[in-house]
Amino acid sequence: MNYILKNENALFYECGYSCDNALFLKLENEAFFITDARYVFEAKEFVKNAQVVLAQDLFAKARELLTNNAIKKISFDLKDFTCFDFKELSKDSTIEFEEKLDLSKNKRIIKTAQELEILQKSVNFGKECFDEFAKFISKEGHGKSEKELWFKACEIFQKKGKLGLSFSPIVAINENAAKAHALPSEKKLEFGDLLLVDAGVVYQRYCSDRTRTACFDENGIIFDKDKPNFKDKEIAQIYEVVKQAQLKAIEKARVGMKASELDFIAREVIKNAGFEKEFIHSLGHGVGLDIHELPNISPRSNLELKEGMVFTIEPGIYIQDKLGIRIEDMVYLTKEKAVVL
């Protein structure tokens, strides 16, 4: 298959290097990394399995290469190119441009042993950051606003530049946690409050993703999903529902089942507890070079789960103006079962 890519992570996956102004062309047995003079020295140093091509106008050079190689049809991902990009790419061309949604993400859906090793390290670093953040909250968190806690989370999860953030952390107290992707506010953390933290790191370009919900009290906080320490019985019961939904999904995940079947397993636990309408998002998503990759573990996905896939399992219950509880872990699907990273 001949194809053209523009997304940075897609480029990195193909040749081990990317920048914010480049195109990757795969034409039969040849590959070209097209970029401008600002990046060409680094590209020549780091690009693997592709010829580096210097160009001032990337799309014009791509058209030239397509013409010179007598290409009649080439695949591309609509999500990677703006309307302007596509007009420039296809200008005055008789080539057939074949739409292939998620072209690169489909290629990356099964993780290699090397990728799994890097992902495991990313997850491990993420857990270390959660533990460090918990220590900070326990010592200095009382009276701090969500914005202040968020700022500290950004600092901790980046390890002073040694790691990247896989996304902007979510730090939400009590009713703000009912907003699945809550923005930090001026709300201050008090003893007895529920605190939801969703965060991840980037290590060697690969992401981690984890969510913990726990109670902050005079003894501090620990992000251990088996010890949330909720004193309020209702909150403790709702937490247990979410936990059991996650555990059952992890236990039942198998090669060959549809993604929608796995979502259904967790959703039924929450539905049977009376919170069907309060589980407002999909059960999970793939993780890799992008924080959101394939597979989508959703009620609408008929994708068959296969060995080597890495994805989150993150059920949640969200009650407006009251609370939000989510528990999230990344799993790797082996021949026999899902293994928590």
N, C-alpha and C positions, 0 to 999 in steps of 0.2 A: 504493500500500500504506500502510495506517495502521500505525504502530508506536510502541512506547514503549521508551526506553533509560534505563539507570541508570549504566552504566560511564563513568568520567570521560573516558577517551580517546575513547569513542564520542560523548559529548556535545561534546567539543572539536572533533571532526571535523565535526559537524553545524553548530555555530554559533560556533566560535572561542573558547569559554570553557567552563570546567568548575569544579566545586567538589565537596567530599565529601558534600554533601547536596542533591541535585538530581535531577529527572526531566526527560526530554525527550519531548514528545509531538508526533508528526507526524500530523496529521489532515487528509486530503485536501489542500487548498491552504493550510492554516494550520499553524503550528508554535508550541509553547509550551515555555518553559524555566521550570520550577517550582522555586522554592528558598525558603529562609527568610530572615528579616531580617538575619542575619549576612552574607549574600552579595549581597543585592539591589542595593546601590549599584554594586558592581563588575559585577554581571551586566548592569545597565542600561547601563553604560559599554561593555562589551566584547561582549555577545551580538549576533550578526548573524543576520538572517533568522529571527528567532523573537521572540514576545512574551514578555516577562518577567512571570511571575506570582508574587506573594508569597503564601506559605502557611505556616501553622504545621504542618499535617498534609499532607504532600506527596501521600500516597496518596488521602486524602479529596478533595483538590482535583483529582487526576487523574480519579477516579471522576466527579466533578461535571462536568468538561470533556467526558468521554466521553459522559455522559448528555445534556448540553446540546447536543452536536453529533450526537446520534442515531446514535452509532457502534455497529454491530452486531458487527463483528469487528476485532480488533487483534492485531498480531504482536508477539512479545517473545522475547528470548533467555533460555532457562532458566538459562544460566550466570551471568547478570547479577543474578538475583534470588534471595534466600534463600527458604526455605519461608514464613517469617514475612512477608516482603515480598509474596509472591504472594497470601497469604491476605488481607493488608490491601488489596491492589490489587483483588482480585476479590470482595471481601466484598459480599454482597447484590446481585450484579450478574448480569444475564442476557446480558452481552456474551460472545462467543466469543473466548477467548484462544488464538491460534494460535502454536504453538511453532516458532521459527525459530532453530536453533542457529547461533551465530556470525553473527548478523544483521549487525552492524556490520563485523566483520572481512571478510565477503564483499563488503560495499560498498567496503571500503578495499583490496581485493586488487590492483587495478590502480592504480599510483601516477601522479599527475599530473606534469606537467613541473615545477611548483612544488615538489611533494613530493620529487621526485628531486633537485632542486637543494639542498634542505635536507638530505636524506639524505647527499648527497655531502659537504657541509660537515661533517656530524656524523662521517662516516667519516674525513675529513681531520683533524679535531680529535682523533679517537681515535688515529690514527697518530702524530700529534705527541706525544700522551701516552705511547704505547709507546716512542717514541724517548727521551723524557725519563726514563721509568722505567728504560730500559736504561742510560742514563748514570749514574743513581743507583746501580743494582746494580753497575755496573762500578767505581765509586769506593768505595762504602760497603757493598756487599751481602755481602761475605765474612763469614761467621759470624753473619749476621742470620737470625732464625727466619722461618718462613713467616708467622707472625702479624705480625712487625715489617714484613716486606715487604708484606704485605696492607694494613697500616695506611698505609704510604707510598703504595701504589698508589691507595688511596682518595683520598688528599690530591692526588696528581698528576692523576688522571683527573677530579677535580672542579674543577681549576684555581682553587682557593680560592674556590669558589662561582660561578664564571663558567659552569660546566657542571654537569650532573647525572650520576649514575651510572645506566646503563641496567640494571645488576644488580650485585650484590656481586661484586667481582673474584675470580677463581680464581687462586691462586698456589700451585703444587704442585711439590715436589721429588721426583725419582726415583720410588720406589714409590707415593708419595702421588698422583702424576699418573695412576695407574691407576684412581683414583676420578674418574669423569668430571666430577663436581661436587664436588670435594674441598673440605673445610673447612680453613682454615689451622691448622697445628699448631705445636708448639715445635721441630720439626725444623729444623736450621740448614743454611744454604747453604755448601757447601764446593767447592773447586776440582775440576773434573771432573764436577760434578753436572748432571743434566738438570733443566731448569726449564721448566714449562709455565705460561703466563699467558694467561688468557681474560678480556677486559675490554671495556667499551664506555662511551660517553658519551651524554648526552642534550643535544641542541642544538635549541632552539625546539620542544621536545616530541618530536622524532624521535630514534630510537635508532641507535647503531652497535654492531657486534659483531665481535670479531676474536680469534683465538687464534694464538699462536706458541709453538713448542717449540724450545729451543736449549740449547747447552752453555755453562755458566759455567766459565771458566778464569782463569788469571793475567792474561790480556788483557782480561778482562771478559766482556761478552755483547752481542750485537746481535740484534734481533728481525727478521732478514731470512730469509725462508723458503728462500732459495737458498743461505744460508751458515749452517747450523746449527752447524757446527764440532764435530761429534761425533768424538772420537778413537777411541772404542770401535767396532769394525767392525760388530758385531751391531746396536748401536743405530743406527748410520749407515745400515745396510741396511734396518732397519724404518722409519726416517724416510723413506727414499727410496720405499718402498712407499706410504706415506701420501701423500707429495707427488705421486707419479704418479697415484694414485687421484683426488686433487683436480684435477690438471691435466687428466686425461681427462674428468672430469665437466664441468668448465668448457668444455672444447673441444667436447664433444658436446651440450651443452644447447641445445635448439631449441624454438621455438614449435610447439605441436601435440603434443609428446610428453607422455606421462603422467608425473606426478611419480615414480611407482614405477619407470618405465623409467630415469630419471636416477639414482635411488638404486641401481638394479641395475648400472649402468655402473661406478660407483665400487666397489660391493661386490664385483664380479667381480675387479677388480684385486687387492683385498685377499684374496679367497678363493683366487685362483690362486697367491698368495705363501704360502699356508698359514695365514692368520690370520682365517679366516671367523668363528670363534667369538669372536675378540677385538675385532671391530667391533660394539659393543654398542648403538648408538643409530642414529637416522635420519641421513640424509646432511645434512639442513638444515631450515630453517624460514624463513618470511617474517619481515621486520623492517619496522617503521614506527613508529607511535605506541606500539605495544607491542613489547617485545623479542621476543616470540613471536607471530607473526601467521600468516595463510595466505599462501602455500601451505605445507603440510607436505610436505617431500621425503622420503617414507618408503616402505618396501616395501608399505604398506597403502593408499597414496593413489592413487586413479585420477583425481585432478584433472588436467585438461588445462592445461599450461603456456601462458601467453599473454604477448604483448608488454606490457611495463609492469610485470611482476611483479618484486619485489625479494626476494631470499632468500639465505641463507647456503649455502655448500658447505663442509662440515667433517667429512671422514672422520677416523677415528681408530683406533688399535690400543692396547688396554689389556691388559697382562699383570699379573695380580695379584701383589703383593709384589715387583714388579720395576720396571715403568715404564708410562707412558702417553704417547702421542704424538698430538697433534691439530693440524691446520692448518686455519684457518678464515678465509674472506673472504666479504664480501657481494658479490653480483652483481646486475646489472640486465639483464633479458632484452629485447633489441631484436628487430626483425624477423629479423635475420640470425644473431645469436649472443648469448652471455652476456658482458657487459662487467663486469670487476672494478671495483667502486667504490673 
